[in-house]
Amino acid sequence: MKQITEIKENDRAVRFMPVVQEAAIILAAALIFALVFNFLRPSGISLFGFSPAKIASVKPTNIPQITLGEAHDLFLKNKIVFVDARDPFSFEEGHIAGAVNIYPDETALHAAGLKNKLSPETIIVTYCDGPQCPLSKETAQGLQLQGLTGVKVLINGWILWQDAGYPVARGKK
């Protein structure tokens, strides 16, 4: 009886092995295709995430800050676009109503779309969570490097906005 059980387990392993091999081949082919496609794109996506060295090689820009009161006034006048610089999971958990989620290493991907949506007098305000969070400044600088003007930073923006009881949203939008 023990031999029959061992034979059945070995038989399953033998039948399952080609499936694993095919899956590995498909995965390898997809990875190679993605890498080649990304390399050939004019604005390929960084494979290793956000690179502070890339920004350090460019002249640092002075990014003005905005106060919570100024940001809220512009929000009420519909003259502001908030850019949440936090990770997508944090964004979905809660964000300023109407904000878009752009992580620092994604500014090149979203800059053109953002430019097309904005009027010349619209202010772009980046924010993240906490007074020491660098993501809002990094995203603001990335947007400036992509040619967007009128970019400001709301330091500790998410916490300040929530504490003031201003409109927030959950989910991807």
C-alpha positions as CSV (number, residue, x, y, z in Angstrom):
1,M,0.0,0.0,0.0
2,K,2.9,2.3,0.9
3,Q,4.4,1.7,-2.6
4,I,1.2,2.5,-4.4
5,T,0.9,5.9,-2.5
6,E,4.6,6.7,-3.4
7,I,4.0,5.8,-7.0
8,K,0.9,8.1,-7.2
9,E,2.8,11.0,-5.6
10,N,5.7,10.5,-8.1
11,D,3.3,10.3,-11.0
12,R,1.7,13.6,-10.0
13,A,5.1,15.2,-9.7
14,V,6.0,13.9,-13.2
15,R,2.7,15.2,-14.7
16,F,3.0,18.6,-13.0
17,M,6.6,19.3,-14.0
18,P,5.8,20.2,-17.7
19,V,3.2,22.8,-16.4
20,V,5.8,24.4,-14.2
21,Q,8.4,24.5,-17.0
22,E,5.9,26.1,-19.5
23,A,4.9,28.7,-16.9
24,A,8.6,29.5,-16.3
25,I,9.1,29.9,-20.1
26,I,6.1,32.1,-20.5
27,L,7.2,34.3,-17.5
28,A,10.7,34.6,-18.9
29,A,9.4,35.5,-22.4
30,A,7.1,38.2,-20.9
31,L,9.9,39.6,-18.8
32,I,12.2,39.9,-21.8
33,F,9.5,41.4,-23.9
34,A,8.7,44.0,-21.2
35,L,12.4,44.9,-20.8
36,V,12.9,45.4,-24.5
37,F,9.7,47.4,-24.9
38,N,10.6,49.6,-22.0
39,F,14.2,50.1,-23.3
40,L,12.8,51.2,-26.7
41,R,10.3,53.6,-25.3
42,P,11.4,57.3,-25.5
43,S,10.4,57.8,-21.9
44,G,11.0,54.4,-20.4
45,I,10.0,53.6,-16.9
46,S,12.8,53.5,-14.4
47,L,13.5,49.9,-13.4
48,F,14.9,50.6,-10.0
49,G,12.4,53.2,-8.8
50,F,13.0,56.8,-7.9
51,S,16.6,57.8,-8.2
52,P,17.6,60.8,-6.0
53,A,20.9,60.7,-8.0
54,K,19.0,61.6,-11.1
55,I,17.5,64.7,-9.6
56,A,20.8,65.6,-7.9
57,S,22.4,65.8,-11.3
58,V,20.0,68.6,-12.2
59,K,20.1,72.0,-10.7
60,P,18.0,72.0,-7.5
61,T,14.9,74.1,-7.8
62,N,13.3,76.1,-5.1
63,I,9.8,74.8,-4.5
64,P,7.6,77.3,-2.7
65,Q,5.4,76.1,0.1
66,I,1.7,76.9,0.5
67,T,-0.3,77.2,3.7
68,L,-3.3,75.1,4.5
69,G,-5.5,78.2,4.4
70,E,-4.2,79.3,1.0
71,A,-4.7,75.7,-0.3
72,H,-8.2,75.5,1.0
73,D,-9.2,78.9,-0.5
74,L,-7.9,77.8,-3.9
75,F,-9.7,74.4,-3.5
76,L,-13.0,76.3,-2.9
77,K,-12.3,78.4,-6.0
78,N,-11.5,75.3,-8.1
79,K,-8.1,76.7,-9.0
80,I,-5.9,73.9,-7.5
81,V,-4.9,70.4,-8.4
82,F,-3.7,68.3,-5.4
83,V,-1.1,65.7,-6.1
84,D,-0.8,63.0,-3.5
85,A,2.8,61.8,-3.5
86,R,2.2,58.8,-1.2
87,D,2.1,55.2,-2.3
88,P,-1.1,54.0,-4.0
89,F,-2.3,51.9,-1.0
90,S,-2.1,55.0,1.3
91,F,-3.9,57.0,-1.4
92,E,-6.7,54.5,-1.6
93,E,-7.1,54.5,2.2
94,G,-7.8,58.2,2.0
95,H,-6.8,61.4,0.2
96,I,-7.8,65.0,-0.4
97,A,-11.0,65.0,-2.5
98,G,-10.1,65.3,-6.2
99,A,-6.4,64.6,-5.7
100,V,-4.4,62.6,-8.2
101,N,-1.8,60.1,-7.0
102,I,1.6,60.6,-8.5
103,Y,4.6,58.9,-6.7
104,P,8.0,60.7,-7.2
105,D,9.3,58.1,-9.8
106,E,6.1,58.5,-11.9
107,T,6.2,62.2,-12.6
108,A,7.4,61.7,-16.2
109,L,4.5,59.3,-16.9
110,H,1.8,61.7,-15.7
111,A,3.3,65.2,-16.5
112,A,1.9,65.4,-20.0
113,G,-1.6,64.4,-18.9
114,L,-1.5,66.9,-16.1
115,K,-0.4,69.7,-18.4
116,N,-3.3,69.0,-20.7
117,K,-5.9,69.2,-17.9
118,L,-4.7,72.5,-16.3
119,S,-5.3,76.1,-17.2
120,P,-2.3,78.4,-16.9
121,E,-3.6,79.9,-13.5
122,T,-4.1,76.5,-11.9
123,I,-1.8,75.8,-9.0
124,I,-0.4,72.3,-8.5
125,V,0.0,71.4,-4.8
126,T,1.9,68.2,-3.8
127,Y,1.4,66.7,-0.4
128,C,2.3,63.6,1.6
129,D,1.9,62.5,5.3
130,G,4.0,63.9,8.1
131,P,6.3,67.0,8.4
132,Q,9.4,65.0,7.5
133,C,7.9,63.2,4.5
134,P,10.2,63.9,1.5
135,L,7.8,62.5,-1.1
136,S,5.9,65.8,-1.7
137,K,9.1,67.7,-2.4
138,E,10.5,65.0,-4.6
139,T,7.2,64.8,-6.6
140,A,7.1,68.6,-6.9
141,Q,10.6,68.7,-8.2
142,G,9.9,65.9,-10.6
143,L,6.9,67.8,-12.0
144,Q,9.0,71.0,-12.3
145,L,11.6,69.1,-14.2
146,Q,8.9,67.9,-16.6
147,G,8.1,71.6,-17.4
148,L,5.1,72.1,-15.1
149,T,4.9,75.5,-13.4
150,G,3.0,76.8,-10.5
151,V,4.0,73.8,-8.3
152,K,3.9,74.2,-4.5
153,V,4.2,71.9,-1.5
154,L,1.8,71.6,1.3
155,I,4.0,70.3,4.2
156,N,2.3,67.7,6.3
157,G,-0.7,68.1,3.9
158,W,-2.7,65.0,4.5
159,I,-2.7,65.3,8.3
160,L,-3.4,69.0,8.2
161,W,-6.3,68.6,5.7
162,Q,-7.9,65.8,7.7
163,D,-7.5,67.6,11.0
164,A,-9.2,70.7,9.6
165,G,-12.2,68.5,8.5
166,Y,-11.9,69.4,4.8
167,P,-13.3,67.1,2.1
168,V,-11.5,63.7,1.7
169,A,-12.1,60.7,-0.4
170,R,-11.3,57.0,-0.5
171,G,-10.5,54.6,-3.3
172,K,-8.6,55.1,-6.5
173,K,-10.3,58.4,-7.4
